[in-house]
Amino acid sequence: MKQYFKDNKNTLFVAVVIIILLAIVLRMNEIVSFVLTMLEVFNPFFIAIGIAFILNIPMKAIENGLSKISRNNKIVKKFLRPLSIILTLLFAVVILWLLMIIILPRVAESVVYVFNNFSTIVNNSINSVDDILNDLHLGYKLQDIPYIKEIQNISKDQELFKHVITFFGSITQGVVKNAVEFTNTFFSYFLAFCLSIYLLAGKETLIYQTKKVTVALFPKNISTFVFETGSKANVIFKNFVGGQLVDCIIKGVMFYIVFQFLDYRFTELMATIIAVCSIVPVFGPIFAMLICFVLIFSYNPINALWFIIIFQVLSNFEGQVIYPKIVGKTIGLPGIWVLLSIFILGGKFGIAGMLLAVPITALAYELFVEYINSRLKKKKINYELIEEKGED
């Protein structure tokens, strides 16, 4: 019997794989439902990992700074991690407090102004476009379009205000009706936050245990590959997430100073829009530029055109000079892969997909390049033949 299994192990392996695949196909709905349920159950854990990953960036900097200052102080070394976590949380609270006290009131003021003067802004924008079309002698007016007339009518008779009030009223009713769900969501996030603190406090132990389990369950070559991939993923995600957040803050401050110098309206609102939207690569800045353009165009079309030029100049300066210094060269993706990754992952997973598209694709790209290079090395391919350019 043992000899039979030994002689036919490949056939038996293929048969087992086919049976498993058949079971998966036949029970696909149940499997998908089970996976979605498990993802929902572990959702607080995934959120906790995300929070811990972000907080780990300032925590490491604080920890390194404290260890240099304390030197041989045994008491400080003993409480280095708890002290670093407390200081990191205080840093996060201060940032949120500054947002709540300084930035949000000014942004809210601008939003209220735009909302109260929506009719004037719409009419000014349409009239400005019509003036430009008239100067070009095109014989065409924006006001002739039925859809534009409808927007004007809505803004005049304050129907928009009624629609917004109705919309927020429905949201309020929904929150009241789903109070239990809201409480569960709040509890999940609170649990995730507490879990993230635990992950930060014992991250070395967790990493050690994960490595121990990996080495015990898998062969050496697979374990080595997992560790190397994990190390690369950590560097790429850390540089991208941390760098992207710092870059967005710098970008917002930079545009705020320029807007103040040029005496633009809605300065705080536009700087905040640019900073927040810039978190999403490629499409975020474009979306921010369009919103700010409409806001400026509503009261001064010439300034709006100047804004486009200023935005492009500052964005290029930020992209060529500031961004590489902050993020580094680990996100070395060609432009086409950046666009494709954002399109595919953004279309599938929404905003979260767009945020994580670049680092995930960068990791996959780096692993693929390493694999291809190793294959070429094994085949002893002459690189000069590959690099040789063909004729047009």
N, C-alpha and C positions, 0 to 999 in steps of 0.2 A: 504493500500500500504506500509506504514511504517512497519507494522507488518510483511508483507511478506518479506521485505528486512532484517528485524531483524532475522526472523526464518531461512532464507536461505543465510545469509551473508557468511558462509564458502564456500558454493557451488558457489556463485557469485564471491568470491575472487579467487577460483580455475579457474573458467571460464575466468576471466580477465587475470590471469597469463598465461593460455594456449593461449589466443588470442595474448597477447604480444609476447610470445615465437614464435608463428606461424608467426607473422609479422616480427620478427627478422630473422627467417630462410628464409622466402621468399624474404626478402630485404637485405640479408647478404652482397652482393657485394656493395650496396649503403651505408650500415652502415659502412663497413670497409673503404670504400673510404672517407666517411665523417670524421671518426675518424682520419685517416691518415692526412687529410687536416687540421683538427683542431690541431693535434700534430705539424704539420709544422708551422702553424700560431703562436702557443705558444712556438715554439722552442727557441726564444730569452729569453723568461721568464724562461724556464727550465735551460738554460745556465746561466742566471743571478743568479738563486738560487744556482747553483753549485759554481759559482765564489764567491758569498756572503758567502756561507758556509765555503769555504776555507779561505777567508780573515777574517772571523769572529774569527778564532782561534788566530792569532797574535793580532787582534784588541782588543779582550777581555783581553789578557795578558798586552798589552800596557795601556788599560783603567784602569785596576786594579792597575798597577804600578803608573800611574799618580794620581789616586785618593788617594793612600797612601802617595805620595810625597806632593801633594797639601794640603791635610788634610782639613782645613776650608777655603781655598781660594775660595771665591765666583766666581771670574772671571774665574778661571780654571774650576770649577765645571760647570759653565754655558756653556763653550765651550769644555767640556770634550769629547763629542762624535765626533764633527767635527775635533778636534785636533787629536784624536785617529785614525780616518779614514785617515787623511793626513799623519800621521806618518806610518801607515800601508802601504799606497801606496808608500811612500818613501822607506820603507823597501823592498817592492816587486821590485821597480825599481833598488835599489842597488844590490839585488840578481841577477836580469836579467843582469845588467851591468857587474857584476863580471863574470857571465857565458860568456858574449859576449867578454870581454876583456882578461880574463885569460884562461878559459877552452876551449872555442870553437876554437881559433886559433891553440892550440896544438892538439886538436882532428882532426881538418881539415888537419893539417900537416901530422898526422899519416894516415888519410884516403887517402890523395894524394900519400903518400909513398907506401901504400898497392896497390893502383890502378896502379901506375907506374911500380911496381915490381911484378905485379900479376903473370906473367909467371914464374919468379924465385920462388915465394912462392908456386905455384902449383907443379912445378917440384921437389922442395926440399921436399915437403910433401909426394909426391908419392915415391920418391927415399928413403925417411926415412922409409916408410911403407914396401917397397920392401926389404930393408936391414934387417929389423926385421923379415920378413917372411923367408928370406934367412938364417938368423942365427938359426931360428927354424927348418930349413930343411923341409919345407912344400912343396917345389917344385911348388910353386905358386907365381905369380907376379901380382901386382895391375895393371901394365901396359898392361897386357894381356886382360883386360876388355875393350870392344869396347867403352863404354861410357867414360872411363877414357882417352882413346886415343883421343877421340873427344874434351874433355876439354883441353888436352895438345895442340892439333892443334889450337884451338881457341885462347889460350893464346899466342902461338908462332906467328901466323900471324896477331895478333892485331885485329882480327874480333870482339873480345869482346869490344874493344874501339869503333869500328864503331857502334856496336849495342847500346852501352850506349849513344853515341852522337845522334844516330837516335831516341832513346827513349826520351831523354831530348828535342830534337827538336820537337817531336810530342807533348810533354807536353807544350812547349812554344807556338806552334801553337794553341793548345787547349785553353790556357789561353787568347791568343789574340782574338780568335773567341768567347770565352765566357766571354768577358770583363764585360758585363752587369751582368752576373751571379756572377762573382768574386766580383763586386762592391756591389751587394745585400748581398753576404755572409759577406763581410767586414762590411757593414752597420749593419747587424744583430748582429755581435759580438760586435760592438761598442755600439749598443743599449743595448745589454745584459750587457755590462760593466757599462754603465750609470745607468741602472736599478738596478744592484747589489749594487751600491753606495747608491741609494735611499733605498733599502731594509736594508742595514746596518744602515743607519741613523735613520730609523723609525721602527726598528724590533720589539720593545716593543709594539708600537701601532698596528702593523699588527698582532702580536700574540694575543693581547687583543681582537681585532675585530674578529679574527678567532674563539677564544674561545666563544665570545658572540654569534656569529651566530650558532655555534655548540650546545650550551646550549639551544638556542631558538628553533632550529629545531628538536632536538632529545631528547629522554627520558634521565633521569639522569644517569641510568646505562650505556647507550651507550656513553654519553658524558664523563663519568669518564673513561671508557675503552679507548676512543680516546685520552684523555689527558695523561693517563698513558703510552699508546703505543707510543705517540709522544715523551714523555720524555725519554723513553728507547731508541727509535730510535735516538734521538739527542745525547745521551751519547755514544751509540755504533758507530754511524757514525763519531762523533767528535773524539773519541779515535782512531778509525781505520784510518780515512783519515789523521788526523794530525800526528798520530804516524807513519803511513806508510811513509809519506813524510820525516819526521825527520830520521826515520830508514834508508831510502834509502840514504840520505846524509851521515849519519854516516858510512854506509856500503861502499859507494864509497870512502870516505876519508880513511877508514881503509885499504881497498885493495890498494889504491894509495900509502900509506906509505909502505906497505909490498912489493909492486912491485918495488918501488924506492930502498928499502933496498936490494932486491935481484937482482937489476940491470936488470930488464926485459925490453924488448922493448915495444913500444906502450902503455906505462904506463897510460897516460891520456885517450887514447881511450878505453882501457880495463876497467879502473875504471869508466868511464862514462857509458859504456855499462852495467856494473854490477849494477850501481846505478839506471839507467833508467829502465832496465828490472825487477829489484826487486820490482817495483811498482805493477806488476802483481804477485799475490801470487802463490806459488808452481812452476808453469811452467816458470815464468820469470827468476828466478835464474838458472834453468836448461838450458834455451836457452842461457843466458849470459855465462855460463860455457862452453858450446859447442863452441861458437864463439871465446872466448878467448883461448880455447884449440887449435883450428885450427891455430890461429895467432901465438901462441908460438911454436906449433909443426912444423910450416913452417921453422923455423930457428934452433930449438933445441928440438928434441923429448924427451930427458931426462927431460929438464925443463918443458915440457908440462905435463909429468907424475907427476912431483913434484907439478905442479900447481893444478892438480886434488886433491891431498892430502891436500895442503894448503887451497884450496877453501872449501873443506869439513870441515876442522878443524875450519876455521874462520866462516863459515856459521853456524855450530853447536854452536859455542861460541856466535855468534850474536843472534841465535834463542833461546838459553836457558838462556842467561844472559841479553843481551841488549834489545831485543824485548819485553819481558814481562814487563820490567820497563817503557818502553815508551808507549806501547799500553794499558797495564793493563790487567786485567783478564776478561774484558767484552766480548772479542771475544773468548769465551770458547767453541769453536766447536770441536767435535771429528774429527779426520783426514779424515774419510770416507765421512763426510758431506761436508767438505771443497772441497775435490776432486770432488764430485758429483755436488756441486753448481757451481764450475768453469767450469766443462764439459758442464752442461746444459745451464747455462746463457751465458757462453762464446760462445757456439755453436749457440745460438739463437741471441745474440746481439753483438758478436765480442769482441773487446778489452774493450769496455764500460761495457759489461756484466761480463767479467773476473775481472774488477776492483771493481765492486759493488757486486759481487757474495757473498763474505764472509760476509760483514755487513748485507746484506739483509737476508741471510740464518741464520746468528746469531740471528737476531731479530725474525724471524719466529720460530727458534728453541727454543728460550727463552719463547715465547708466548705459544708454544705447550707444553713445559714442565710444565709451570704454569697451563695450562688447565688440563693436565693429573693429576697433583698433587691435584688440586681442586676436580676432579672427584673421585680420590681415597679417599680423605678426606671425601667426602659426603657419599661414600659407606662404610666408616670405615674399609678399608682394612688394614690388619696387614702387615706393611712394612717388618717385619722379614721373612714372607713367600716369599716375592718377592726377597729379598736380599739373601735368602738361595741358595747356589750354588748346582747345580745338579751334579750327578756323571758322570764321563767321560765314 
